[in-house]
Amino acid sequence: MNLEETYAIVTGGASGLGEATVRAIIAGGGKVAILDMDSVRGNELVNELGTSTIFCKTDVTNEGDVKSAIDKTIKAFGKLNVVLNFAGIAVAVKTIGRDGPHDLNLYKKVVDVNLNGTFNVCRLAAEYISKNTPNESGLTGLIVNTASVAGYDGQKGQTAYAASKAGVIGLTLPMARDLASYGIRVNTIAPGLIITPMLASLPVEAQEALSSQPLLPKRLGKPSEIAKLACFMIENEYLNGEVIRLDAGIRLP
């Protein structure tokens, strides 16, 4: 596979890691449907990037939304062969805090978006991708999900987020095994500390403190570096069933 032959949907594609990946695929000659809840930013990107993109307002936990977005993608581009899941939310709440135990509905919401939403997009898109004509290696397409280093070593206040991302890590190999007979590869990226809009909003002192934690280089990661790995996963057809940490060697204390 190569970027010129990529017809992708990117969830969470209107900002952060998703936006960077959208830009990288478009720069490589591919076509992308941006799935996001932010209609304003999503349509701004389409206006900027041109006819190689479309925007679909999508709640990844909603089956109807996802099916509609997939249908629009195939209608616009004639094909779907790559899925990249970046949609996600994070909260910072301890299991027991000043206000009592962790709110169960909040926990469920994080897991619903990050884990169930990811699976929802995967299962629905895989059905369409499996109908593609296989290439000479028997491949019909690719799914790339996004976990986090928190899925391995989550910190205090990250029970919901870490659990959801650990779930994404855990589904990688079984899903790759499930979909191998349909020609679909499945890989996962586990980013470390990346300069997303959320991190960029922190005070300079906080950003500097975080920058000292990676082994080398001593800085926060760039969304473009995640995008490069996503593109590598698209183009290297022998990469399958893998979770790759992109974190400059960090292990969260």
C-alpha positions in Angstrom: 0.0 0.0 0.0 1.1 3.6 -0.5 -0.4 7.0 0.4 -1.5 7.7 -3.2 -3.8 4.7 -3.0 -5.1 5.5 0.5 -8.8 6.2 0.9 -9.2 6.7 4.6 -11.5 7.8 7.4 -9.8 9.5 10.3 -11.8 9.8 13.5 -10.9 12.8 15.7 -9.5 14.2 12.5 -10.3 17.9 13.1 -7.6 18.5 15.6 -4.4 17.2 17.3 -3.0 13.9 16.2 -5.9 13.2 13.8 -5.5 16.5 12.0 -1.7 15.9 11.6 -2.4 12.5 10.1 -5.0 13.9 7.7 -2.5 16.5 6.5 0.2 13.8 6.1 -2.1 11.5 4.0 -3.3 14.4 1.8 0.3 15.5 1.3 1.1 12.0 0.1 -1.7 12.0 -2.4 -4.4 10.2 -0.5 -8.0 11.0 0.2 -9.5 11.4 3.7 -12.9 11.6 5.3 -12.6 13.6 8.5 -14.9 12.3 11.2 -15.3 14.5 14.2 -17.8 16.2 16.5 -16.4 19.7 15.7 -18.2 20.8 12.6 -16.6 24.3 12.5 -13.0 23.0 12.5 -13.8 20.1 10.3 -15.3 22.2 7.6 -12.4 24.7 7.9 -10.0 21.9 7.1 -12.0 20.7 4.1 -12.0 24.3 2.8 -8.2 24.5 3.3 -7.3 21.0 2.0 -9.7 20.8 -0.9 -11.5 18.1 -2.8 -9.3 15.3 -1.4 -11.2 15.6 1.9 -14.7 15.5 3.2 -16.1 16.2 6.7 -18.7 14.0 8.5 -19.9 15.0 11.9 -19.7 11.8 13.8 -20.2 10.4 17.3 -18.0 7.3 17.2 -20.2 5.6 19.7 -23.3 6.0 17.5 -23.8 3.2 15.0 -25.9 5.3 12.7 -23.4 8.2 12.6 -20.5 5.8 11.7 -22.5 4.0 9.0 -23.5 7.3 7.5 -19.9 8.5 7.5 -18.7 5.3 5.8 -21.4 5.6 3.2 -20.4 9.2 2.5 -16.8 8.3 2.2 -17.4 5.6 -0.3 -19.8 7.8 -2.3 -17.2 10.6 -2.4 -14.0 8.6 -3.1 -15.3 5.3 -4.5 -13.4 3.3 -1.9 -12.4 2.8 1.7 -9.3 0.9 2.6 -7.8 2.6 5.7 -9.2 3.5 9.1 -7.3 5.6 11.6 -8.9 6.1 15.0 -7.8 9.1 17.0 -11.1 10.2 18.6 -10.9 10.1 22.4 -11.4 12.0 25.6 -9.5 12.2 28.9 -10.4 13.0 32.5 -8.3 13.4 35.6 -10.3 11.9 38.5 -9.0 9.6 41.3 -10.8 6.4 42.3 -11.5 8.2 45.6 -11.2 11.9 45.8 -12.3 14.9 47.9 -15.8 14.6 46.5 -16.0 10.8 47.1 -15.7 7.9 44.8 -15.1 8.3 41.0 -18.4 9.1 39.2 -19.4 5.9 37.5 -21.1 7.6 34.6 -18.0 9.6 33.9 -15.9 6.4 33.9 -18.4 4.8 31.5 -18.3 7.8 29.2 -14.5 7.6 28.8 -14.5 3.9 28.2 -17.4 4.3 25.8 -15.7 6.9 23.6 -12.1 5.6 23.8 -12.7 1.9 23.7 -16.2 1.1 22.5 -16.1 4.0 20.0 -12.9 2.6 18.6 -14.3 -0.9 18.3 -17.6 0.5 16.8 -15.7 2.2 13.9 -13.5 -0.8 13.4 -16.2 -3.4 13.2 -18.4 -1.3 10.8 -15.5 -0.2 8.5 -14.0 -3.7 8.4 -17.1 -5.0 6.7 -16.6 -2.6 3.8 -12.9 -2.9 3.6 -13.2 -6.7 3.4 -15.0 -6.3 0.1 -12.0 -4.6 -1.6 -10.1 -6.6 -4.3 -7.0 -7.9 -2.5 -3.5 -6.8 -3.7 -0.8 -9.3 -4.6 -0.1 -9.9 -0.9 -3.8 -10.6 -0.2 -4.4 -7.3 1.6 -7.6 -5.4 1.4 -6.9 -2.6 3.9 -5.6 -1.5 7.3 -6.9 -0.3 10.7 -4.7 1.8 12.9 -6.0 2.5 16.5 -4.6 4.9 19.1 -3.8 3.8 22.6 -1.5 5.6 25.0 1.5 4.9 27.2 -1.0 5.4 30.0 -2.4 2.0 28.9 0.8 0.5 30.3 1.7 2.8 33.2 -1.1 5.2 33.9 -0.7 7.8 36.6 -2.9 8.8 39.5 -6.2 10.1 38.3 -6.1 8.1 35.1 -8.1 5.0 36.0 -10.7 5.6 33.4 -8.4 6.8 30.7 -5.7 4.2 31.3 -8.3 1.4 31.4 -9.8 2.5 28.1 -6.4 2.7 26.4 -5.3 -0.6 27.9 -8.4 -2.0 26.2 -7.3 -0.7 22.8 -3.9 -2.3 23.3 -5.6 -5.6 24.3 -7.9 -5.7 21.3 -5.1 -5.2 18.7 -3.8 -8.8 18.3 -7.2 -10.5 18.6 -8.7 -8.2 16.0 -5.7 -8.7 13.7 -6.3 -12.4 14.0 -10.0 -12.0 13.4 -9.5 -9.9 10.2 -6.5 -11.6 8.7 -8.7 -13.9 6.6 -10.3 -10.8 5.2 -7.0 -9.2 4.2 -7.1 -6.5 6.9 -4.1 -5.6 9.0 -4.6 -4.0 12.5 -2.0 -2.0 14.4 -2.0 0.4 17.3 0.0 3.5 18.2 0.7 4.3 21.9 1.8 7.9 22.0 3.7 9.4 24.9 3.6 13.1 25.8 2.6 14.8 22.6 1.9 18.6 22.1 -1.8 18.4 21.6 -4.1 21.4 22.2 -4.7 20.2 25.7 -1.0 20.1 26.6 -0.3 23.3 24.8 -2.8 25.1 27.0 -0.8 24.2 30.1 1.4 26.9 31.7 5.0 27.1 30.4 6.4 25.8 33.7 4.2 22.7 33.5 5.2 22.0 29.9 8.9 22.3 30.8 8.4 19.9 33.7 6.8 17.4 31.3 9.5 17.9 28.7 12.1 16.6 31.2 10.5 13.2 31.5 11.3 11.5 28.2 14.7 9.8 28.0 15.8 11.3 24.7 15.1 13.7 23.1 14.1 15.8 26.1 11.0 17.4 24.7 7.4 16.8 24.1 6.5 14.9 20.9 5.0 16.5 17.9 1.7 15.5 16.3 3.6 15.3 13.0 5.7 12.5 14.5 2.6 10.4 15.2 1.4 11.1 11.7 4.6 9.8 10.3 4.2 6.6 12.2 0.6 6.2 11.0 1.8 6.7 7.4 4.6 4.1 8.0 1.9 1.7 9.2 -0.1 2.3 6.0 2.9 1.7 3.7 4.7 -1.2 5.4 2.4 -4.1 4.7 4.4 -6.5 6.8 3.5 -4.7 10.0 0.5 -6.4 11.6 -0.8 -7.1 15.1 1.6 -4.6 16.6 1.4 -1.9 19.3 4.2 0.7 18.9 5.0 3.1 21.7 6.1 6.5 20.3 7.3 8.1 23.5 11.1 8.9 23.4 11.5 6.1 26.0 9.3 7.6 28.7 8.0 5.4 31.5 5.4 7.4 33.5 6.3 7.6 37.2 
